[in-house]
């Protein structure tokens, strides 16, 4: 099943489940820049972020990338709490 929805400009259509890449990247950066992730990007079906330690996190969707960053961040917090 495919569908389209109108977007701002007359005549342009976007698939219903298409992601607004710029908005999603901006949201990820806003959410995680202070959490140690930088250099967010998306291309060819892969979303990625680089941590301040140089580790790369990837996901097939912005939500998957967000979950992986969150898991990484929570693991770091748990390790720091035990010290």
BABADO-750967 format. One record per atom (N, C-alpha, C, CB): atom name; residue number from 1; x, y, z; residue in one letter; chain. Coordinates in nm, 3 decimals, padded with zeros to 5 digits. Glycine has a CB too. Example, Ala and Ser with C-alpha at 12.3 -4.5 7.8 and 13.67 -1.06 7.14 Angstrom:
residues 2
<"N",1,<01.319,-00.569,00.780>,"A","A">;
<"CA",1,<01.230,-00.450,00.780>,"A","A">;
<"C",1,<01.320,-00.330,00.780>,"A","A">;
<"CB",1,<01.131,-00.447,00.905>,"A","A">;
<"N",2,<01.285,-00.225,00.708>,"S","A">;
<"CA",2,<01.367,-00.106,00.714>,"S","A">;
<"C",2,<01.290,00.003,00.787>,"S","A">;
<"CB",2,<01.408,-00.060,00.572>,"S","A">;
END
This chain:
residues 83
<"N",1,<00.084,-00.117,00.000>,"X","A">;
<"CA",1,<00.000,00.000,00.000>,"X","A">;
<"C",1,<00.089,00.124,00.000>,"X","A">;
<"CB",1,<-00.096,00.000,00.121>,"X","A">;
<"N",2,<00.065,00.212,-00.091>,"X","A">;
<"CA",2,<00.139,00.336,-00.094>,"X","A">;
<"C",2,<00.041,00.451,-00.084>,"X","A">;
<"CB",2,<00.225,00.348,-00.221>,"X","A">;
<"N",3,<00.089,00.560,-00.034>,"X","A">;
<"CA",3,<00.003,00.677,-00.023>,"X","A">;
<"C",3,<00.086,00.802,-00.032>,"X","A">;
<"CB",3,<-00.076,00.674,00.108>,"X","A">;
<"N",4,<00.023,00.909,-00.057>,"X","A">;
<"CA",4,<00.093,01.036,-00.061>,"X","A">;
<"C",4,<00.014,01.138,00.019>,"X","A">;
<"CB",4,<00.114,01.084,-00.206>,"X","A">;
<"N",5,<00.084,01.236,00.065>,"X","A">;
<"CA",5,<00.021,01.345,00.138>,"X","A">;
<"C",5,<00.076,01.476,00.085>,"X","A">;
<"CB",5,<00.045,01.332,00.293>,"X","A">;
<"N",6,<-00.007,01.575,00.084>,"X","A">;
<"CA",6,<00.040,01.706,00.035>,"X","A">;
<"C",6,<00.134,01.768,00.135>,"X","A">;
<"CB",6,<-00.079,01.800,00.008>,"X","A">;
<"N",7,<00.234,01.833,00.081>,"X","A">;
<"CA",7,<00.325,01.911,00.163>,"X","A">;
<"C",7,<00.307,02.057,00.128>,"X","A">;
<"CB",7,<00.472,01.867,00.143>,"X","A">;
<"N",8,<00.383,02.143,00.191>,"X","A">;
<"CA",8,<00.365,02.286,00.179>,"X","A">;
<"C",8,<00.351,02.342,00.039>,"X","A">;
<"CB",8,<00.475,02.351,00.241>,"X","A">;
<"N",9,<00.431,02.300,-00.056>,"X","A">;
<"CA",9,<00.431,02.359,-00.188>,"X","A">;
<"C",9,<00.324,02.292,-00.274>,"X","A">;
<"CB",9,<00.569,02.347,-00.253>,"X","A">;
<"N",10,<00.249,02.373,-00.344>,"X","A">;
<"CA",10,<00.141,02.319,-00.428>,"X","A">;
<"C",10,<00.197,02.222,-00.531>,"X","A">;
<"CB",10,<00.065,02.434,-00.499>,"X","A">;
<"N",11,<00.131,02.107,-00.542>,"X","A">;
<"CA",11,<00.171,02.010,-00.642>,"X","A">;
<"C",11,<00.276,01.911,-00.595>,"X","A">;
<"CB",11,<00.221,02.081,-00.760>,"X","A">;
<"N",12,<00.348,01.941,-00.489>,"X","A">;
<"CA",12,<00.448,01.846,-00.439>,"X","A">;
<"C",12,<00.380,01.748,-00.347>,"X","A">;
<"CB",12,<00.563,01.919,-00.367>,"X","A">;
<"N",13,<00.420,01.622,-00.359>,"X","A">;
<"CA",13,<00.365,01.519,-00.271>,"X","A">;
<"C",13,<00.481,01.441,-00.212>,"X","A">;
<"CB",13,<00.266,01.426,-00.348>,"X","A">;
<"N",14,<00.457,01.393,-00.093>,"X","A">;
<"CA",14,<00.556,01.311,-00.024>,"X","A">;
<"C",14,<00.484,01.186,00.025>,"X","A">;
<"CB",14,<00.625,01.390,00.094>,"X","A">;
<"N",15,<00.551,01.074,00.019>,"X","A">;
<"CA",15,<00.492,00.951,00.070>,"X","A">;
<"C",15,<00.452,00.972,00.215>,"X","A">;
<"CB",15,<00.590,00.831,00.055>,"X","A">;
<"N",16,<00.342,00.911,00.255>,"X","A">;
<"CA",16,<00.287,00.931,00.389>,"X","A">;
<"C",16,<00.390,00.902,00.498>,"X","A">;
<"CB",16,<00.165,00.841,00.409>,"X","A">;
<"N",17,<00.470,00.797,00.481>,"X","A">;
<"CA",17,<00.565,00.760,00.584>,"X","A">;
<"C",17,<00.707,00.812,00.557>,"X","A">;
<"CB",17,<00.568,00.610,00.598>,"X","A">;
<"N",18,<00.723,00.900,00.462>,"X","A">;
<"CA",18,<00.854,00.957,00.434>,"X","A">;
<"C",18,<00.897,01.048,00.549>,"X","A">;
<"CB",18,<00.852,01.036,00.301>,"X","A">;
<"N",19,<01.024,01.047,00.577>,"X","A">;
<"CA",19,<01.079,01.126,00.686>,"X","A">;
<"C",19,<01.131,01.259,00.634>,"X","A">;
<"CB",19,<01.191,01.048,00.759>,"X","A">;
<"N",20,<01.100,01.366,00.703>,"X","A">;
<"CA",20,<01.158,01.495,00.671>,"X","A">;
<"C",20,<01.301,01.491,00.727>,"X","A">;
<"CB",20,<01.073,01.616,00.732>,"X","A">;
<"N",21,<01.395,01.462,00.641>,"X","A">;
<"CA",21,<01.534,01.437,00.684>,"X","A">;
<"C",21,<01.593,01.555,00.760>,"X","A">;
<"CB",21,<01.620,01.408,00.563>,"X","A">;
<"N",22,<01.575,01.676,00.710>,"X","A">;
<"CA",22,<01.632,01.793,00.778>,"X","A">;
<"C",22,<01.575,01.810,00.918>,"X","A">;
<"CB",22,<01.607,01.919,00.696>,"X","A">;
<"N",23,<01.442,01.794,00.930>,"X","A">;
<"CA",23,<01.379,01.809,01.062>,"X","A">;
<"C",23,<01.424,01.699,01.157>,"X","A">;
<"CB",23,<01.226,01.808,01.048>,"X","A">;
<"N",24,<01.434,01.577,01.107>,"X","A">;
<"CA",24,<01.477,01.465,01.193>,"X","A">;
<"C",24,<01.621,01.483,01.239>,"X","A">;
<"CB",24,<01.463,01.331,01.118>,"X","A">;
<"N",25,<01.709,01.526,01.151>,"X","A">;
<"CA",25,<01.849,01.551,01.189>,"X","A">;
<"C",25,<01.858,01.662,01.293>,"X","A">;
<"CB",25,<01.933,01.586,01.066>,"X","A">;
<"N",26,<01.780,01.768,01.273>,"X","A">;
<"CA",26,<01.780,01.878,01.369>,"X","A">;
<"C",26,<01.730,01.832,01.506>,"X","A">;
<"CB",26,<01.692,01.994,01.317>,"X","A">;
<"N",27,<01.627,01.747,01.507>,"X","A">;
<"CA",27,<01.574,01.696,01.634>,"X","A">;
<"C",27,<01.675,01.607,01.704>,"X","A">;
<"CB",27,<01.443,01.618,01.610>,"X","A">;
<"N",28,<01.743,01.521,01.629>,"X","A">;
<"CA",28,<01.845,01.435,01.689>,"X","A">;
<"C",28,<01.959,01.519,01.747>,"X","A">;
<"CB",28,<01.901,01.336,01.584>,"X","A">;
<"N",29,<02.002,01.618,01.672>,"X","A">;
<"CA",29,<02.111,01.704,01.721>,"X","A">;
<"C",29,<02.069,01.780,01.845>,"X","A">;
<"CB",29,<02.155,01.802,01.612>,"X","A">;
<"N",30,<01.948,01.833,01.845>,"X","A">;
<"CA",30,<01.899,01.905,01.962>,"X","A">;
<"C",30,<01.892,01.814,02.085>,"X","A">;
<"CB",30,<01.761,01.966,01.933>,"X","A">;
<"N",31,<01.847,01.691,02.063>,"X","A">;
<"CA",31,<01.830,01.598,02.174>,"X","A">;
<"C",31,<01.963,01.545,02.227>,"X","A">;
<"CB",31,<01.744,01.482,02.131>,"X","A">;
<"N",32,<02.062,01.525,02.140>,"X","A">;
<"CA",32,<02.181,01.451,02.183>,"X","A">;
<"C",32,<02.313,01.526,02.177>,"X","A">;
<"CB",32,<02.193,01.332,02.100>,"X","A">;
<"N",33,<02.317,01.649,02.128>,"X","A">;
<"CA",33,<02.444,01.721,02.120>,"X","A">;
<"C",33,<02.508,01.737,02.257>,"X","A">;
<"CB",33,<02.422,01.858,02.057>,"X","A">;
<"N",34,<02.427,01.764,02.360>,"X","A">;
<"CA",34,<02.481,01.777,02.495>,"X","A">;
<"C",34,<02.505,01.641,02.560>,"X","A">;
<"CB",34,<02.386,01.859,02.582>,"X","A">;
<"N",35,<02.457,01.535,02.496>,"X","A">;
<"CA",35,<02.476,01.399,02.546>,"X","A">;
<"C",35,<02.598,01.331,02.489>,"X","A">;
<"CB",35,<02.355,01.316,02.517>,"X","A">;
<"N",36,<02.680,01.405,02.415>,"X","A">;
<"CA",36,<02.806,01.350,02.366>,"X","A">;
<"C",36,<02.803,01.300,02.223>,"X","A">;
<"CB",36,<02.847,01.241,02.452>,"X","A">;
<"N",37,<02.700,01.329,02.147>,"X","A">;
<"CA",37,<02.695,01.287,02.006>,"X","A">;
<"C",37,<02.698,01.410,01.916>,"X","A">;
<"CB",37,<02.568,01.202,01.978>,"X","A">;
<"N",38,<02.770,01.395,01.806>,"X","A">;
<"CA",38,<02.789,01.506,01.714>,"X","A">;
<"C",38,<02.786,01.451,01.571>,"X","A">;
<"CB",38,<02.924,01.581,01.743>,"X","A">;
<"N",39,<02.791,01.537,01.475>,"X","A">;
<"CA",39,<02.802,01.499,01.334>,"X","A">;
<"C",39,<02.693,01.400,01.292>,"X","A">;
<"CB",39,<02.938,01.438,01.307>,"X","A">;
<"N",40,<02.569,01.441,01.306>,"X","A">;
<"CA",40,<02.456,01.359,01.265>,"X","A">;
<"C",40,<02.441,01.366,01.113>,"X","A">;
<"CB",40,<02.325,01.406,01.335>,"X","A">;
<"N",41,<02.408,01.252,01.051>,"X","A">;
<"CA",41,<02.388,01.251,00.907>,"X","A">;
<"C",41,<02.292,01.139,00.868>,"X","A">;
<"CB",41,<02.522,01.236,00.833>,"X","A">;
<"N",42,<02.244,01.147,00.745>,"X","A">;
<"CA",42,<02.156,01.044,00.690>,"X","A">;
<"C",42,<02.183,01.033,00.541>,"X","A">;
<"CB",42,<02.005,01.076,00.718>,"X","A">;
<"N",43,<02.189,00.911,00.494>,"X","A">;
<"CA",43,<02.209,00.890,00.352>,"X","A">;
<"C",43,<02.201,00.743,00.317>,"X","A">;
<"CB",43,<02.342,00.945,00.308>,"X","A">;
<"N",44,<02.140,00.716,00.204>,"X","A">;
<"CA",44,<02.130,00.579,00.154>,"X","A">;
<"C",44,<02.069,00.483,00.255>,"X","A">;
<"CB",44,<02.267,00.529,00.114>,"X","A">;
<"N",45,<01.969,00.530,00.330>,"X","A">;
<"CA",45,<01.899,00.445,00.424>,"X","A">;
<"C",45,<01.968,00.424,00.557>,"X","A">;
<"CB",45,<01.876,00.315,00.363>,"X","A">;
<"N",46,<02.076,00.496,00.583>,"X","A">;
<"CA",46,<02.147,00.484,00.711>,"X","A">;
<"C",46,<02.154,00.619,00.780>,"X","A">;
<"CB",46,<02.289,00.426,00.689>,"X","A">;
<"N",47,<02.111,00.620,00.904>,"X","A">;
<"CA",47,<02.118,00.739,00.988>,"X","A">;
<"C",47,<02.236,00.718,01.084>,"X","A">;
<"CB",47,<01.983,00.764,01.067>,"X","A">;
<"N",48,<02.316,00.821,01.107>,"X","A">;
<"CA",48,<02.434,00.801,01.192>,"X","A">;
<"C",48,<02.464,00.922,01.278>,"X","A">;
<"CB",48,<02.554,00.767,01.106>,"X","A">;
<"N",49,<02.538,00.894,01.384>,"X","A">;
<"CA",49,<02.587,00.998,01.475>,"X","A">;
<"C",49,<02.724,00.953,01.523>,"X","A">;
<"CB",49,<02.487,01.022,01.596>,"X","A">;
<"N",50,<02.811,01.049,01.542>,"X","A">;
<"CA",50,<02.945,01.020,01.593>,"X","A">;
<"C",50,<02.954,01.075,01.735>,"X","A">;
<"CB",50,<03.057,01.080,01.501>,"X","A">;
<"N",51,<03.000,00.990,01.827>,"X","A">;
<"CA",51,<03.014,01.034,01.967>,"X","A">;
<"C",51,<03.139,01.119,01.980>,"X","A">;
<"CB",51,<03.019,00.912,02.064>,"X","A">;
<"N",52,<03.149,01.190,02.091>,"X","A">;
<"CA",52,<03.268,01.272,02.116>,"X","A">;
<"C",52,<03.393,01.185,02.130>,"X","A">;
<"CB",52,<03.249,01.357,02.243>,"X","A">;
<"N",53,<03.375,01.055,02.155>,"X","A">;
<"CA",53,<03.487,00.961,02.163>,"X","A">;
<"C",53,<03.520,00.902,02.026>,"X","A">;
<"CB",53,<03.455,00.847,02.262>,"X","A">;
<"N",54,<03.447,00.943,01.923>,"X","A">;
<"CA",54,<03.473,00.895,01.788>,"X","A">;
<"C",54,<03.401,00.767,01.751>,"X","A">;
<"CB",54,<03.618,00.875,01.771>,"X","A">;
<"N",55,<03.311,00.721,01.836>,"X","A">;
<"CA",55,<03.234,00.599,01.806>,"X","A">;
<"C",55,<03.115,00.635,01.718>,"X","A">;
<"CB",55,<03.188,00.529,01.936>,"X","A">;
<"N",56,<03.087,00.550,01.621>,"X","A">;
<"CA",56,<02.977,00.574,01.529>,"X","A">;
<"C",56,<02.858,00.488,01.568>,"X","A">;
<"CB",56,<03.019,00.545,01.382>,"X","A">;
<"N",57,<02.743,00.549,01.579>,"X","A">;
<"CA",57,<02.617,00.480,01.604>,"X","A">;
<"C",57,<02.534,00.493,01.475>,"X","A">;
<"CB",57,<02.540,00.539,01.730>,"X","A">;
<"N",58,<02.471,00.385,01.432>,"X","A">;
<"CA",58,<02.390,00.390,01.311>,"X","A">;
<"C",58,<02.254,00.325,01.334>,"X","A">;
<"CB",58,<02.463,00.322,01.194>,"X","A">;
<"N",59,<02.159,00.363,01.250>,"X","A">;
<"CA",59,<02.026,00.304,01.253>,"X","A">;
<"C",59,<01.962,00.318,01.116>,"X","A">;
<"CB",59,<01.938,00.371,01.361>,"X","A">;
<"N",60,<01.863,00.236,01.090>,"X","A">;
<"CA",60,<01.793,00.240,00.962>,"X","A">;
<"C",60,<01.690,00.353,00.958>,"X","A">;
<"CB",60,<01.725,00.107,00.936>,"X","A">;
<"N",61,<01.650,00.402,01.075>,"X","A">;
<"CA",61,<01.552,00.511,01.085>,"X","A">;
<"C",61,<01.599,00.608,01.193>,"X","A">;
<"CB",61,<01.409,00.457,01.116>,"X","A">;
<"N",62,<01.544,00.728,01.196>,"X","A">;
<"CA",62,<01.580,00.821,01.304>,"X","A">;
<"C",62,<01.544,00.763,01.441>,"X","A">;
<"CB",62,<01.510,00.956,01.284>,"X","A">;
<"N",63,<01.432,00.692,01.451>,"X","A">;
<"CA",63,<01.391,00.633,01.579>,"X","A">;
<"C",63,<01.489,00.524,01.624>,"X","A">;
<"CB",63,<01.249,00.574,01.567>,"X","A">;
<"N",64,<01.533,00.442,01.531>,"X","A">;
<"CA",64,<01.629,00.337,01.566>,"X","A">;
<"C",64,<01.761,00.399,01.613>,"X","A">;
<"CB",64,<01.653,00.243,01.446>,"X","A">;
<"N",65,<01.806,00.502,01.543>,"X","A">;
<"CA",65,<01.929,00.569,01.585>,"X","A">;
<"C",65,<01.911,00.630,01.723>,"X","A">;
<"CB",65,<01.969,00.678,01.483>,"X","A">;
<"N",66,<01.798,00.693,01.748>,"X","A">;
<"CA",66,<01.771,00.752,01.879>,"X","A">;
<"C",66,<01.775,00.645,01.989>,"X","A">;
<"CB",66,<01.634,00.822,01.879>,"X","A">;
<"N",67,<01.716,00.529,01.964>,"X","A">;
<"CA",67,<01.719,00.421,02.063>,"X","A">;
<"C",67,<01.861,00.373,02.091>,"X","A">;
<"CB",67,<01.634,00.302,02.016>,"X","A">;
<"N",68,<01.944,00.364,01.986>,"X","A">;
<"CA",68,<02.082,00.319,02.004>,"X","A">;
<"C",68,<02.164,00.422,02.081>,"X","A">;
<"CB",68,<02.147,00.290,01.868>,"X","A">;
<"N",69,<02.143,00.549,02.051>,"X","A">;
<"CA",69,<02.214,00.655,02.125>,"X","A">;
<"C",69,<02.170,00.653,02.271>,"X","A">;
<"CB",69,<02.186,00.794,02.061>,"X","A">;
<"N",70,<02.040,00.639,02.294>,"X","A">;
<"CA",70,<01.988,00.637,02.431>,"X","A">;
<"C",70,<02.046,00.519,02.510>,"X","A">;
<"CB",70,<01.833,00.628,02.430>,"X","A">;
<"N",71,<02.053,00.402,02.448>,"X","A">;
<"CA",71,<02.110,00.283,02.515>,"X","A">;
<"C",71,<02.258,00.306,02.547>,"X","A">;
<"CB",71,<02.095,00.158,02.426>,"X","A">;
<"N",72,<02.331,00.364,02.454>,"X","A">;
<"CA",72,<02.473,00.396,02.476>,"X","A">;
<"C",72,<02.488,00.495,02.591>,"X","A">;
<"CB",72,<02.537,00.452,02.347>,"X","A">;
<"N",73,<02.405,00.598,02.591>,"X","A">;
<"CA",73,<02.412,00.702,02.695>,"X","A">;
<"C",73,<02.379,00.643,02.832>,"X","A">;
<"CB",73,<02.316,00.818,02.662>,"X","A">;
<"N",74,<02.274,00.559,02.837>,"X","A">;
<"CA",74,<02.236,00.497,02.965>,"X","A">;
<"C",74,<02.345,00.404,03.016>,"X","A">;
<"CB",74,<02.105,00.420,02.949>,"X","A">;
<"N",75,<02.410,00.331,02.927>,"X","A">;
<"CA",75,<02.520,00.244,02.967>,"X","A">;
<"C",75,<02.635,00.326,03.024>,"X","A">;
<"CB",75,<02.569,00.159,02.848>,"X","A">;
<"N",76,<02.664,00.438,02.962>,"X","A">;
<"CA",76,<02.771,00.526,03.013>,"X","A">;
<"C",76,<02.735,00.581,03.151>,"X","A">;
<"CB",76,<02.798,00.643,02.915>,"X","A">;
<"N",77,<02.608,00.617,03.170>,"X","A">;
<"CA",77,<02.566,00.669,03.298>,"X","A">;
<"C",77,<02.577,00.562,03.407>,"X","A">;
<"CB",77,<02.423,00.721,03.289>,"X","A">;
<"N",78,<02.542,00.439,03.374>,"X","A">;
<"CA",78,<02.550,00.328,03.470>,"X","A">;
<"C",78,<02.695,00.301,03.509>,"X","A">;
<"CB",78,<02.485,00.200,03.412>,"X","A">;
<"N",79,<02.785,00.306,03.413>,"X","A">;
<"CA",79,<02.926,00.283,03.442>,"X","A">;
<"C",79,<02.982,00.393,03.529>,"X","A">;
<"CB",79,<03.007,00.273,03.313>,"X","A">;
<"N",80,<02.940,00.515,03.504>,"X","A">;
<"CA",80,<02.989,00.628,03.582>,"X","A">;
<"C",80,<02.936,00.627,03.725>,"X","A">;
<"CB",80,<02.950,00.757,03.514>,"X","A">;
<"N",81,<02.815,00.575,03.745>,"X","A">;
<"CA",81,<02.754,00.571,03.877>,"X","A">;
<"C",81,<02.823,00.472,03.967>,"X","A">;
<"CB",81,<02.606,00.538,03.867>,"X","A">;
<"N",82,<02.885,00.369,03.909>,"X","A">;
<"CA",82,<02.949,00.265,03.988>,"X","A">;
<"C",82,<03.091,00.299,04.029>,"X","A">;
<"CB",82,<02.950,00.138,03.913>,"X","A">;
<"N",83,<03.142,00.408,03.983>,"X","A">;
<"CA",83,<03.282,00.447,04.013>,"X","A">;
<"C",83,<03.293,00.529,04.138>,"X","A">;
<"CB",83,<03.342,00.524,03.899>,"X","A">;
END
